[in-house]
Amino acid sequence: MPLQYKLYHRLEEEHEDTITSLAFSTHGTFLAVGSLDGKLSLWSTLSGRKLHVVVTGNNAVLSIIWMTPSENHLFLSSGFFDLVWKQVTVTGFAAHSSSPVEYLAIVDCVVVTGARSEVFLWSHEGTANWTQLAQVLPPLSISVNHQSEVIVTSLAWARTKYSERTLLVAYLHHGILLWDAIKAKMVHFVYVKTLVYDCYLLK
């Protein structure tokens, strides 16, 4: 029997352009919404009421991720947001000089940013202390994709036989790379004979 869905809340009249990212907070209390209009809106999932709107500038909000287990901090492609005491503090930095950040992944205090072909790992301690730990180099091209641009399409953390802290990096034309964040090196690579838009390791 197919699942039956019903409308719970309709969140309207805030964003003026395409919605690009959605993220529920750790316990599902809040929903963060990002858009091409450069706005981040925060909503109560219980009441459907809009709680905050932050205009990040002319940069589209392409990716959002909550810093678990807290529901007071979130990262997005335009910076770091602190929601403690319902006051929004905005800080950030240019993680990639050539392209906007399109993908984010976090484990403990390590944040991964992906922009076009680039993947960087950052140590994060507090709103202003960011240190670059490593750069994940893209896989080498082979005969079937040597003319295709290297484009990151997904970032995800997983525990694998290679490492307790394995980063999965998906590329549109170039397969999936597994990177050991402890030893700071690639440990495996899978070429996929199709376009790859997303990847997660199912337990």
N, C-alpha and C positions, 0 to 999 in steps of 0.2 A: 504494500500500500504506500503510495507516495506521501511525502511529508506535506502537512497542511500548514500554510503560513498565513498570518493575518497581520495587518498594519498595526504597529505598536505606537510609534510616534512619527510625525512628519516634520523634519527639521528644514525649515524654509526661510527665505527672505534674509539671507546673510551674504552668501557668496555671489559674486557677479560674473564668475567664469567657471570653467570646468572643474569639478572636484577631482583631485589627483591622488589623495591619500586619506585613509581612515584608520584609526587605531583606538581600540578599547584599552582603558587603563587596566592595571594588574588585576583588580577585583571586579572589573566591569562597572565601576561607579561612574566613569566619565567616558565620553567619546570625543576624540580629537579629530577635527576635519581640516584638511588642507586643500588649497585651491590654486589655480593659475593666477588668481587675482592678488596673490601675495598675502592672503589672510589665513590665520589660524583661528578657528572657533572651537570652543570647548562647551560641551553639552552634558547635562545630567541625564543619564540613561533611565533614571526612575521617573522623573517628571517630564522629560523632554524639553526642559527649559534651557535657554542659552545662558551660560555662566560668564564666559569671557570671549572677547574678540581681540586679537592682536594683529596689527598690520605690520608685516615684516619688511615692507618696502616694495620695490619693483620685482623682487625675486619670487618666483613661484615656489610654493611649498610642495615639493615632490615626494618627500618621504617623512614619516613620523614614527617614532618608537618610544615607548615608555621605559623608564629606568626602574626595573623591578628590584625589590618588591614594593617600592614606594609608589604612591599615587600622586606625589607632589612634584615629580621631575619628569620632563620629557625632552627628547632630542628631536629636532627636525632639520631639514636640509638648510634652513636659514639661521640656525643657532640653537642655543640651549635655553630652556624655559623653566623657571622656578615658580611653582604655584603655591608655595607655602603661605598660609593665612590669607588665601585668596588674593594675594598681591602678585602680579605678574612681573617678574624680573627677566629682562632679555639680555643675554650675552651671546657672543659668537665670534667666529673667526673664519677666514677663508681657508678651508681644508684643501681645496683644489683650485689652482690658479687658472686653469684653462676651461673648466666646465663646472656647471652647478652640481651639487651632490644630489644623486638620484636614488641611492639606496643606502640604508643604514642597518647595522646589526650590533647588538651589545651583549656582552657577558661580563659580569662583575664590573670592573672599572675599565674594561677594554672596549672601545667603540671602533667599529669599522665603517669607513665611508667609501662609497663607490661612485665614480663620476666618469662616464664614457668608458674608457679603457683602463682607468686608474683605480687601484684599490689600496687604501692606506689604513694602517692600524694605529690607534691613538690611546694613550693612557690618560684617563680622566679622573682628576681628584679635585672636586670643587668646581665652581662655575668658570674660573679663569685659568686653571692649571691644565693645560693640554700639552702632551709631549708625543711626538711621532715615534712609534716603536718600530715600524717596518713598512715596507711596500711590497705588495704581492705582484710579482711580474706576470704578465699574461702568458698563456701557453704559446708555444711555437706554432706557426701556421704549417699546414700540410697541403698537398697538391689540390685537395678539394675545396679549401677555404683560403688559399693564399691571397686571393684577390678581394676577400671580404674584410670589412673593417672589424676590428676587435671592439666589441661592445658588451659591457657588463649588464646582466639582466636580473641578477638576484644575489643576495648574500644571506647566509644562514650559519648558525653555530650548531655543532653536533658532537657527540661522543662516538668515536669510532675505534676500530682496532689499531689505528695508527696513532691516535692521541686522544686524551681526555678533552682536549680543546682543539677541535678541528674546524676550520672555516671552509664552508662550501661556497665556491664562487662559480656562478653559471654565466656562460658567455653565449650570445645569440648564435654565432656561427662556429664557435670553437670548443664546444663541449663544457664539461664540468671539471673544475680543479679542486683538489683537496689539499689544504694548507695547514701544516702543524704550527700553531701559534706558540707552542712552547719551545720548539727547536728552530722556529722561524725558517721553515723550508717547505717546499712542495713535497707531498708524500704519495700522491696518486693523481692520475688524470684519466678521464673517460671522454672519449670522443663519441658524440651522438650524431647519427645521420639524419638530423632534423633540426629545426630551429628550437632553441632552448629559451624559454621565457621565465622559468622559475624552477627552484629545486629545494626540497626538504628531505631529510632523512627520516623515514618512518620507522618507529621502534616496533 
